[in-house]
Amino acid sequence: MKLVVLGSGGYHPSERRHTACYFFPEADLLVDCGTGAFRLEGFLPRDRISVLLSHGHLDHVIGLTYLLGFQSRALLGEADVYALPQVLQGIQEHLFSEILFPILPKIRWWPLPLGEPLSLTSGVTVWTLLAQHRGPTANFILEWPDRRFAYLTDTTIEGSRQHVRHLMNIDLVCHECYFPDGYEDVARQTGHSCLGQVLAFAKEISARRLLLIHLNPLADTPEKLGFSASNTYPVPTIVAEDMMSIEF
């Protein structure tokens, strides 16, 4: 299975990173739809895609408006968008209001179920986990017959730790890492995580690989994050970069 990073940053795009957007070409599946969604054009045309939204903050949903451009050029058919019910309501009422964006792309809206699996047409099973962030926020475990993937973004490390038993021995975990070490109090207050916390958590769940995502645009290099590729970490770790492809 291939994961393509269309946007690896958080809050706002920078010269280096667009905001949260991750695509599984073999599954026609987009996880979050931030400003990196414009890069989806490089993987079109497609009759249909599924979109999983973690929450409704603009850096994760603004790309839904970009779908209209793809659809108007017949590069994309309909999109199935899945999110927590409150998030769906907020997007429909506000992002697609007459004032902000009056033309609705071809989207079918689906509430995410909690505590039960969601089966997508691409053959992936989705489990929804509740995160700790400002506003209703979901994280995801994606399961195929022979591999498992976790997407843990916009959450405190405590929010991730509440799901330890579901995350053990995951093949690839994408975990947000918005702050370097030393900002633990700010991270907790804003619903984010620090580097050392994430590294320790990946070891705790015996993850096979760790991808650090949702980088702060004000400190979006590995060096500013406190990460060194020359270090040996308990779990093989990569700092996400836009347009990176990972096989897992």
C-alpha positions as CSV (number, residue, x, y, z in Angstrom):
1,M,0.0,0.0,0.0
2,K,1.3,3.5,-0.9
3,L,0.7,6.7,1.1
4,V,1.4,10.0,-0.7
5,V,1.9,13.1,1.4
6,L,0.1,16.0,-0.3
7,G,0.4,18.3,2.7
8,S,2.4,17.7,5.8
9,G,2.0,21.0,7.7
10,G,-0.5,22.5,10.1
11,Y,-2.2,25.9,10.7
12,H,-1.2,27.5,7.4
13,P,0.9,26.7,4.3
14,S,4.5,27.6,4.2
15,E,7.1,27.7,1.4
16,R,8.0,24.2,2.4
17,R,4.7,22.6,3.3
18,H,1.0,22.7,2.5
19,T,-1.6,21.8,5.2
20,A,-2.9,18.3,6.1
21,C,-3.7,16.1,3.1
22,Y,-2.7,12.4,2.7
23,F,-3.7,10.2,-0.3
24,F,-3.8,6.4,-0.7
25,P,-4.0,6.0,-4.6
26,E,-4.7,2.3,-4.5
27,A,-7.7,2.9,-2.2
28,D,-9.0,6.1,-3.8
29,L,-8.9,7.5,-0.2
30,L,-8.0,11.0,1.0
31,V,-7.3,11.6,4.7
32,D,-7.9,15.2,5.6
33,C,-8.3,17.8,2.9
34,G,-6.2,20.9,3.6
35,T,-4.4,23.1,1.1
36,G,-2.4,20.2,-0.1
37,A,-5.5,18.9,-1.9
38,F,-4.7,20.9,-5.0
39,R,-2.0,18.3,-5.6
40,L,-4.7,15.6,-6.0
41,E,-4.9,16.6,-9.6
42,G,-1.7,14.7,-10.2
43,F,-3.6,11.5,-9.3
44,L,-6.7,12.1,-11.3
45,P,-9.0,11.3,-13.2
46,R,-11.0,9.1,-10.8
47,D,-14.7,8.3,-10.8
48,R,-15.0,8.6,-7.0
49,I,-12.9,9.2,-3.9
50,S,-13.6,8.8,-0.2
51,V,-12.4,11.6,2.1
52,L,-11.9,11.1,5.9
53,L,-11.9,14.3,7.9
54,S,-10.3,14.4,11.3
55,H,-12.0,17.7,12.3
56,G,-13.3,20.9,10.9
57,H,-10.4,23.4,11.3
58,L,-9.6,25.1,8.1
59,D,-6.2,23.7,7.6
60,H,-7.9,20.3,7.3
61,V,-11.0,21.1,5.3
62,I,-10.4,24.1,3.0
63,G,-9.4,21.7,0.2
64,L,-13.0,20.5,-0.1
65,T,-13.6,23.7,-2.1
66,Y,-10.9,22.6,-4.6
67,L,-12.9,19.5,-5.5
68,L,-15.2,21.7,-7.6
69,G,-12.4,22.6,-10.0
70,F,-11.6,19.0,-10.6
71,Q,-15.2,18.1,-11.1
72,S,-15.9,20.9,-13.4
73,R,-13.1,19.6,-15.7
74,A,-14.4,16.0,-15.5
75,L,-11.3,14.8,-13.6
76,L,-13.3,13.7,-10.6
77,G,-16.8,12.3,-10.1
78,E,-18.5,12.4,-6.7
79,A,-16.7,12.5,-3.3
80,D,-17.9,10.7,-0.3
81,V,-16.9,12.8,2.8
82,Y,-16.9,11.2,6.2
83,A,-16.6,13.1,9.5
84,L,-18.1,13.4,12.9
85,P,-21.7,14.7,12.7
86,Q,-20.9,18.1,14.3
87,V,-18.1,18.6,11.8
88,L,-20.3,17.8,8.8
89,Q,-22.8,20.3,10.0
90,G,-20.2,23.0,10.5
91,I,-18.7,22.5,7.1
92,Q,-22.1,22.5,5.3
93,E,-23.3,25.6,7.2
94,H,-20.1,27.7,7.2
95,L,-17.5,26.6,4.6
96,F,-20.2,26.2,2.0
97,S,-22.3,29.2,3.0
98,E,-23.5,31.7,0.4
99,I,-20.9,34.2,1.7
100,L,-17.8,32.0,1.7
101,F,-18.3,29.4,-1.1
102,P,-21.7,29.4,-2.7
103,I,-21.3,26.5,-5.1
104,L,-21.3,23.0,-3.6
105,P,-19.1,20.4,-5.2
106,K,-20.6,16.9,-5.8
107,I,-20.3,15.6,-2.3
108,R,-22.2,13.0,-0.3
109,W,-22.0,13.5,3.4
110,W,-21.6,10.5,5.8
111,P,-21.4,10.6,9.6
112,L,-18.5,8.6,11.1
113,P,-19.6,5.7,13.3
114,L,-18.0,5.4,16.7
115,G,-17.2,1.9,18.2
116,E,-17.9,0.0,15.0
117,P,-16.1,-0.5,11.7
118,L,-16.7,1.5,8.6
119,S,-16.1,-0.4,5.4
120,L,-15.2,1.6,2.3
121,T,-15.7,0.4,-1.2
122,S,-11.9,0.3,-1.7
123,G,-11.6,-2.6,0.7
124,V,-10.3,-0.6,3.7
125,T,-11.9,-0.8,7.1
126,V,-11.9,2.4,9.2
127,W,-12.0,2.6,12.9
128,T,-12.7,6.0,14.4
129,L,-10.9,7.1,17.6
130,L,-11.7,10.3,19.5
131,A,-8.8,12.7,19.9
132,Q,-8.1,15.5,22.4
133,H,-8.2,18.8,20.6
134,R,-10.3,21.9,20.5
135,G,-13.5,21.0,18.8
136,P,-14.8,17.5,18.0
137,T,-11.8,15.6,16.5
138,A,-11.4,12.1,15.2
139,N,-8.3,10.0,14.6
140,F,-8.3,6.8,12.5
141,I,-7.0,3.3,12.2
142,L,-7.1,2.0,8.7
143,E,-7.1,-1.8,8.2
144,W,-6.4,-4.0,5.2
145,P,-6.2,-7.8,5.3
146,D,-2.4,-7.6,5.7
147,R,-1.5,-4.3,7.2
148,R,-2.7,-1.5,9.6
149,F,-2.2,2.2,9.6
150,A,-2.9,4.9,12.2
151,Y,-3.5,8.6,11.6
152,L,-3.2,10.5,14.9
153,T,-3.3,14.3,14.2
154,D,-4.3,17.3,16.2
155,T,-4.3,15.6,19.5
156,T,-2.4,15.6,22.8
157,I,-0.2,12.6,23.6
158,E,-2.7,11.8,26.3
159,G,-5.4,11.6,23.6
160,S,-3.3,9.1,21.7
161,R,-2.5,7.1,24.8
162,Q,-6.1,6.4,25.6
163,H,-6.1,4.2,22.5
164,V,-2.9,2.2,23.2
165,R,-4.5,-1.2,23.2
166,H,-6.0,-0.6,19.7
167,L,-2.7,0.7,18.3
168,M,-0.2,-2.0,19.3
169,N,2.1,-3.3,16.6
170,I,0.7,-0.9,14.0
171,D,2.6,-1.1,10.7
172,L,2.8,2.7,10.2
173,V,1.7,5.4,12.6
174,C,1.4,9.0,11.4
175,H,1.4,11.2,14.5
176,E,1.2,14.9,14.7
177,C,4.3,16.6,16.1
178,Y,3.6,20.3,16.2
179,F,6.1,21.3,18.9
180,P,9.7,20.5,19.9
181,D,10.5,19.4,23.4
182,G,10.1,22.1,26.1
183,Y,6.6,23.2,24.9
184,E,4.6,20.4,26.7
185,D,2.3,22.8,28.6
186,V,1.5,24.8,25.4
187,A,1.0,21.5,23.5
188,R,-1.5,20.3,26.1
189,Q,-3.4,23.6,26.1
190,T,-3.7,23.8,22.4
191,G,-4.4,20.1,21.8
192,H,-1.0,19.1,20.3
193,S,2.1,17.0,21.0
194,C,5.9,17.4,21.3
195,L,8.6,15.3,19.7
196,G,9.8,13.4,22.7
197,Q,6.3,12.5,23.7
198,V,5.6,11.1,20.2
199,L,8.8,9.1,20.0
200,A,8.1,7.5,23.4
201,F,4.5,6.7,22.4
202,A,5.6,5.0,19.2
203,K,7.9,2.8,21.2
204,E,5.1,2.1,23.7
205,I,2.8,0.7,21.0
206,S,5.7,-1.1,19.3
207,A,5.0,0.7,16.0
208,R,7.0,-0.6,13.1
209,R,7.5,2.8,11.6
210,L,6.6,6.4,12.6
211,L,5.9,9.4,10.3
212,L,5.9,12.8,12.0
213,I,3.2,15.0,10.5
214,H,1.3,18.3,11.0
215,L,4.5,20.3,11.4
216,N,4.3,23.9,12.8
217,P,4.8,26.3,9.9
218,L,6.9,28.5,12.1
219,A,9.3,25.6,12.8
220,D,8.9,23.2,9.9
221,T,12.4,21.8,9.5
222,P,13.6,18.7,11.3
223,E,16.3,20.8,13.0
224,K,13.9,23.3,14.4
225,L,11.7,20.4,15.6
226,G,14.8,18.9,17.4
227,F,14.9,15.9,15.1
228,S,18.2,14.5,13.8
229,A,18.3,11.9,11.0
230,S,21.7,10.8,12.4
231,N,20.2,9.7,15.7
232,T,19.0,6.2,16.4
233,Y,15.4,6.3,17.6
234,P,13.5,3.3,19.2
235,V,11.2,3.2,16.2
236,P,12.3,4.0,12.6
237,T,11.2,7.6,12.2
238,I,10.7,10.0,9.3
239,V,9.8,13.6,9.3
240,A,7.1,14.0,6.6
241,E,7.8,16.1,3.5
242,D,5.3,17.2,0.9
243,M,5.1,14.8,-2.1
244,M,6.8,12.0,-0.1
245,S,5.6,8.5,-1.0
246,I,5.8,5.7,1.6
247,E,5.2,2.0,1.0
248,F,4.0,0.0,4.0
